[in-house]
Amino acid sequence: MKGDRGICPSCCGIGRIGLPCTQSSCRSQDYAFIPEEFFLRHSQQPEAFRDPLVGRRFEEYLLVEKLGKGAFGRVFLALQLPVMMKAAIKLLLPRPGHSTIQPADAALFEIEATALARLSHPNIVRLLKFGDRHAPPYLAMEYVGQATDLHQELARSASQDEWPGPREAWHILRQVLFALQAAHAREVMHGDINPNNILLQDLPGYPRLVRILDFGLGRLMDERDEEEEEEEPGGFFGTGVYIAPETLRGEPIGPWTDLYAVGVLAFLLLFRDIPFHCSNRDELFALKADGQYDPTTHLAGRRLSVETLDLFRRALAVRPEHRYRQADLMLAELQPIVEKLSTDR
């Protein structure tokens, strides 16, 4: 692609991809020429939705398309110049109401980048670079192509009444637990395991390969669109159902926090249900704090084994000390339950 025709997303001028636009107003704002295919997608959006950072360069990375946004960050598809390798760039931006990045946010961003740099696992989307010499700071992450997130996949399955069977559920769950086992061994917690952060990638020889996004970034950046953030928390796909009670109490998180979320995910995948039926967020969080609430209430009448019910009671216990503390133990106890569910169908 080097030397190919590009277009400036600001003035529509023509030039070589990646080179700075020579128009004075564009040059002052560091705009560069982007590939025509990305320019067309950008220009076809309503003007109010066009992100002004598309076309900017951050060191060797050229931002060509916005992928998502959060409370104080944005995520872009970028091309690494001159080889044009795709990457996902996460920019740390000022919080709403602030003109500059808060020092505490910058420090946390660096801490999270350090944690991500310690992770290397096929089920975890890897960090390529941490850039803090350019304003604003950024994370360059592996871009996962040919993938859909589990949220989208389950929504499609629900609409077509094609819910995953136990074996397919196990295929996903075991990969999530493998990733957590590796991360926890490096003392890195995810903190926001939910279907939005789980990608399913179909590769030759590796169908439905799980790739987990945002290790350690769940509390920092939220890539979901505002429409998704407004979802009913008690619904199938509202991310509030995955939040562990200690997170709501502001207590330290640990492996037990991530495994709580896996328990909710397993409940959803295996039973097409969630352990909390609520009409609003306050009710949901009240149930999560209620030590007398039995999370298997909604499984009544399914003729499940005592071992199955006990696993979910343990996985979703209110107190962390009553929960699974290690991913490998949860794996070992979940596998025979899934196998039995498969043979009982």
Phi, psi and omega in degrees: 000343182301132180087356179288166182289130176233167181229139178283124182289349181267310185248355180071017176291161183253139178188183180283138182306129176092341179281150179295143174289139185272351176297139187300317181292326179284322180297323180291339180252011175063037175280145177231167180281135180246159179304148185301322182299322179284325176299318181296318179295320180294315185287338180280349176284151172304143186305324182295339183260358180283123182280126183291351179275347175297127183101351177276154176252137173239097188055237184275002185258127178256118180283124185240344181197138176279133179256330183187175181212162178216193185299319179214042176199159176226154182238132184232150165279131181230160174246127178277117181274145003267001188277349176065028175287135181285143177213157174259123182252125178251118181261134172272119183241163179300146175295156176305134181090356179242143180270342180228162177288132180287139181306323180295322179292319179296320179294318179294322179300318179292320178299316181293323178296321178298320178295315180297327181295341181274354186258131174216104183204141183298340179264008180239128175293125192266156175278134177260322184196146171247120181250115178235008178265359179241141177264124001274167175298155181213158170246128172262116184246155173305133176268123182262107178268171179052048183220153170233151178278158185296329176303309181295320182295317180289324176298319178294317180297319180295319182291332181257006180054046179234058185294143179302141175281173182304321182293319177292322177299316179297322178303321179282312185297319182295324178292321176299316181290325174300315180297316180293322178301316180293318181292315181296328177296335176263010180062036176246123177258152177278303177088352181207048177291120176197165186302336178293332184260011179243113179265145174246116185246127178262112179238153177304121180085350181225069180290143176058044176287125180278132174232121184263130180267159163059048172296123179078357184255000185302324181274351185258311184230141180234111185276356182291150174289161181301326180298322180288325180295338183270006182299152177300122185297335180271000180285172181305320191247006176292131186286347179298333182291343182268352183285129180282151182304322182294332176293319178294328180276355181074023180269164180300144177261164178200191179307324180299333179289313177295322183288333171300313180297323177295324176299317177295317180297317178297319177303313181294312184293320186277331187239001182051046183204170175234156184283355182228118175252109186222157179263346179205171184295322181298317178297318180300311183290330176294319177296321180295334181268353185272106181293346180268351183284133178264112183292350179267009181309318186281003177261003180301138178090357181269356180057049179271155181290159176300322180298322179294312180296320180294324178299315183285329174296322179287315181299328186249023178298146181294314182273131181303327182292345179265359186260174171296137180251345182226138182295324183293327177291319177296321176302311184297324183274337180280325185302309180295331177293317178295319179299319178293320177297325181293319182283338181278347183294000000 
